[in-house]
Amino acid sequence: MDIRMIVLDMDGTLLTTQNTLTERTIRSVAACIDRGIAVTVATGRVFHSVLPFAKELGLSDPLITANGAEIRAPGKEDALFYRPIEKSLAREVLAFFREKGWYIQSYHDGRLFVDQADDRAKAYGRLTFLEPEPLGEALYTMDMEPVKLLSITSSPEEAVSVRKAVQKHFGGAIYAAVSNKLFVDMAHPEVSKAGGLDILMEKRGVTPLQTMVVGDSENDLPLFERAGFSVAMGNARGDIREKADTVTLSNDEDGVALALERFVLKG
């Protein structure tokens, strides 16, 4: 394979369950970059939450963040692409979650807004290096366009149920997908990780057949469909693994490093 671009999901893929990068993963990514291959991430995380890991990996290409709603290179002030959720739609979604009694949080300009800074919000803040800002009732009437909204559920089954309810109620008005098994990410309907990949392929002059992607969740499926070669993590759901060209080991078994070594670096 003539791989010239590699796009990696983060949670459940690049990162271990301890929210860390292994030395083997760092070495394999560096080896790919040394060969002139463009390496970047495509994640549900917002830009500011990705930067510490991008720095550790030595990434310089634009990062696909917030499920493709914001694409920006490390060290750059201006985004290559930015598409937040329209204010009126964001309020409708927030009201829907409030009526259902489901947890939801909002992101704007690198800040994380929540109703209450409960255990879920604090745990998420530690995971993503973002300090949750409690707004109470004001969360549901915010006068801003969030780059994304996110719900935290108590089980993978509940996450799928919430995602289905959002899609049933709003149809194609909003993008919704399960990420990291317990999270339901929501974004502008015109964005996806695959849309971000299209932008980067055009910028780099790379074709889909020259692109390899690795992921583990529903929000990675558009990448699987767009790229020439897709790899699912061993910890992914069975239906996700079935959609990929091949399956590697889990994120706690250096699955990303193994895939890069086997399909990119072996020659």
Summary of the structure (lengths in Angstrom):
residues: 267
radius of gyration: 17.6
end to end distance: 10.0
largest distance: 57.3
contacts: 946
relative contact order: 0.18
helix: 44%
strand: 20%
